[in-house]
Amino acid sequence: MTITKQDELDGLKEIGRIVANTMLAMSKSLEPGMTTRELDEIGKALLEREGALSAPQSSYHFPGTTCISVNEEIAHGIPGDRVIAQGDLVNIDVSASKNGYFADTGSTFRVTPVAPALDTLCRDGRRAMQIGIEQVGNSRPLSGIGNAIGRFASDRGYTLIRNLASHGVGRSLHEYPEEIATWPTRGEKRRINKGLVLTIEPFLSTGGHWATDGNDGWTLYSEPHAPTVQYEHTIVATDRGAIIVTLPS
């Protein structure tokens, strides 16, 4: 989607606020002993209260309202009977629509106490996302996002999952410019246009390179197996950089 009018930006900001507030409330409720289904039910109630529709459900018939991925699961985890424990890494990914506008956000949370290395990984994962956002602006190269994130990751000894990309969003969950690499690429010549709506969501890992399918048809795992985190915002490109729409209020 390309934003051309203020009411479009207002609509995108509304759903951005809703998904951000939902993820924040879920993270505050996160505690050892609860199941991922119980955590998902919290998100479901909040989205319903705001009149928003789960994007994974409405777009892809996903068997949950939100995606909740624990430890070895790095994306698209199905909420269920898994019990959250101390030391877990829990990724919460919330995407939804309202009045025809879609927004997408995600974060990895620590269930304390965790090993210091995982604290560092989470901090650097969030920083990798921020570095990607800093590359966004009118007429700037799309490849700049992955190149900058790749330098950051390489300098600190991390790897990036190279088949889970950022994407266009706005009028649907996944749209033009489709996949946007968050790792260095060759041959990407496209440029970012003013008003373009997209996500920035690197998957930073201590050794994983690829996401592989599990047995349930949805959940993805790191290959090779390694701790992996994801942080994601929906943003709008402007002449002065990026507007982040998935901020809580």
N, C-alpha and C positions, 0 to 999 in steps of 0.2 A: 504494500500500500504506500502511496505517496500522499502526504498531508498537503492539502491546498487551501483549506479554509479553517477558521478558528473553531467552528462547531465540530469538525472532525478531530481536531486536537483535543477539544474538551471531552468528546466521547471516548477517545483513547485514554485520556488521563483518568476518567471515571473507572473504567475497567482495570486500568493499571493500579489504581489505589485499592480496588477491591481485592485483587489477587495478592497484592503486597500485604494488606492487612490480614488476609486469610493465612498466608504463610507465617506471618509474625505470630499470630495467635496460636497456630499449630505448634510452632517452635517453643512457645512459652508453656504449652501443655505437655511437652515431651518429657517423659520420665521413665525410669526403669520399671519394668513390670507391666506396662501397657502394651497392647498389640498394635501392629500397624493399621489394622482395621479400625480400632478405636480412635487412633489419631486421624485417620481419613474421615471418620464420621464427624469429627469436629470441623474439618474443612468443608464437608458437605453442608452442614447446618449453616455455616457462615455464608457460603455462596448462595444458598437458597434464600437466606434472609435478605440478601442484597439484590435478589432477582437476577443472578448471574447463572450461566450454564457451564458445567464442566466441559472444557474443550476436548480433552481426550475421549470422554464419553460421547459427546455429540458428533465429533468428527471421525472417530475411529472405533467406536464401540468398546473402548477400554473398560475392563471390569473393575473400575474404581472411580472415585471422583478426582483424586490426586494421585500422583506417582510418588511412592515412598520406597526408597532403596537403601538397604542396610549393608554396611561393610562390603562384602564381595560383590554385591549388587551395585552397579554404578549408574543405572538409569532404568526408567520404566518399570520399577518394581510394583507388583500388584499388592495392594493392601490386603492383609489376611490375618492368619493366626500367629505369625511370627511375633515373639515377645522381645521387646527392646530391653537391652541390658546395659549396665555400666560399661564404659569403654567403647561403645558402639559409635560408628559414624553413620549418621542418618541423613540422607538427602531427601528434601521435600521439594517437589516440583509442582507448582500450581499454575494452571493455565485455564482461562475461562473467557466467556463472551457475554456481552450485554449490549442490546440495541444494535447488533451487527458489528461491534468492535471486539477484537480479540487482543489479549495481552498474556504474557508468559514470563514467569519468574521462578527462580529456584535457588536454593542454598544448601550447603552441607553443614550439619550441626553436630556437635560433640556431646555425648552423654558422659559427663565427667564421673570419675577421673579417667583421663586418657593419657597415653604416652606423649611426652613432650614433642616428639617428631610429628605426631598427628596435629598438635596445636600449630606447629610451624607450617605444615602442609595446608591447613585450612586458611591460615593467614595469607600464605602465598597464593593460594587459589583465588581468594578474593582480590588480591592485588593484580593477578593476571587478568581477571575480568576488567578491572579498572583501567589497566594499560590498554586493553582492546578498545574500550569506550573512548579513550583519549585520541584514538586514531580516526574517529568518525567525524565527518564534516562535509559540507557541500563540495563536490568535485574532487574529493580525496580518493585515492585508490582503495578498492576493497581489499587488495592484497596486503595493504599496510596493517590490517588488523592481525592477521596470522603471523606476519613477519615480526611485529613488535612482541606479540605474546611468545612466539618461538624463541626470540632472543632472551627474554626474561626466563623462560623455562630452562633453556640450555645453560645459561650462566649459573643457575642454581642447582643443576644436576637433575632436573625433572624431565619427564617425558609428557607428551600430550596424546590423548586418544584421538586417532586420526580418521575415524569414520563416524564421529558424532560432531556435527557442525552447528554453527549459528545459522539463522534463517530469516527470511522475510516473514512478517506477521502484520496483522492489522484488520483485514477483512476476512481472513481465515487464519488457522493456526500455523500453516506452512504455505508460503507463497513466494513470489518473486522478491528477491533474487535467488530463491531456493537455498541451496547449501552455500554457506560462507565459511571458508576454512579458518579455523583458529590456530593453525600451524602454518609454517612457511610453505608456499607453493610457487610453482613456475607456470607461466602462461595465463595467469589471471589478469586480464586487461580492463575489466569493468571498473567504473568509477561510481562513487556514491552520489546520488542526486539529492538536491534539497527536498526535505520533507519525507525522505525514505524512512519507513518504519522497519526495524530489524531487531533481532536479539544479539547479544554478545554473551556467549556461554562456553568458555573453555573448560575442558575436562583435564585437570592437572593431576599427574600421577607420579609415583615414585618408581615406576618401571613399566607400566602398562602402555601398549601402543595401539591396541584395537579393542573394540567392543564386540563381543561374541554373543550369540543367542543362547538362551537357556531352554529348558524343556517346556515352559509354559507358553511360548509364543510371544512373550512380551519382554520379560526381564533380560537385561544385558549385563554382561560380566567383563571384567578386564582380562585381556590376554597380552602378555603373561599376567598372571594374577599379581596384583599390587594395589595398595591403598590408592584410591582415586577420589577427587572431590570436584564438584561442579558448582559454579556460581553464575547467575543469569539475571540480566535486566532486559526489559524492552525499552528501546530508545528511538528517538526521532532525530534525523540529521538536520542541522541548520547551518547557516553561514558561520556561526560562532562555535560550532562543535555539536555536542549531543545533548538533547533533553532526555532525562531519564523519567519515564512515566510510571515505572513500577516502584514507587516509593510509598511507604505507609504514612498514614496521617492520623 
